[in-house]
Amino acid sequence: MTAALACLATAVAVTGCSDDGKAETSSADQLLDDANATMNALKSVTVDIVNRTTEDGELSTRLTTDLDDTCTFTSSGASGSRLEQIRIDGSDYVRPNRAYLEKFGKRRPGTGQQEHWIKTPASESVPGDGLAQCTYEFASFGEADEKGGPTEVDGIPATSLEGADGEDGSFTFSIAAEGKPYILKVVYKDDERVVTTSFSAFDEPLDVRPPDPAKVLDMTGAS
């Protein structure tokens, strides 16, 4: 609903409506559009996500990527499970720890940690296997309804924007207030989860290398 329609809908209870709300919404939408355009022009970035749910607890991930075909990825669960991934030169190197394997019913003999990386072609990765694809879409997550006040993210001055997803969830965006309008953080909340997504290391050079060959189990070509 636009600000003008909202004004009409609440005319019985509220008097003195003006175009101030419309201007504020337009300004918020424009800032978010500019931020999305800035993010989509990136050549590299680090994305940290913390997903807290009432049912499963906390899941954290970190993706450092060239937004194409080279990246590192780590996923950590509340139970201590951890999955590491390096994607480079068309190959995935994946290292799940013992807690991760046991979580999915894959027990290993002994009691020590699982230290080997498993090498497979990146082309064999499929949705739902827990691996990152290196690409990342910067979407608007809905629309920005209004501007909030000034804030900071890790000491960086920012402008906050508030929005909704059209259902029961709400978003708070933190946009860099100085220099390029990078999206620094997005917080999504609904009745079941709070998801905090933080962005950093904008266009910084990547230092992605394959793991030590002595710790790699090459499964390329295995059926």
Secondary structure, 3 states (H helix, E strand, C coil): CCHHHHHHHCCCCCCCCCCHHHHHHHHHHHHHHHHHHHHHCCCCEEEEEEEEECCCEEEEEEEEECCCCCEEEEEEECCCCEEEEEEECCEEEEEECHHHHHHCCCCCCCCCCCCCEEEEEHHHCCCCCCCCCCCCCCCCCCEEEEEEEEEEECCEEEEEEEEECCCCCEEEEEEECCCCCCEEEEEEECCCEEEEEEEECCCCCCCCCCCCHHHEEECCCCC
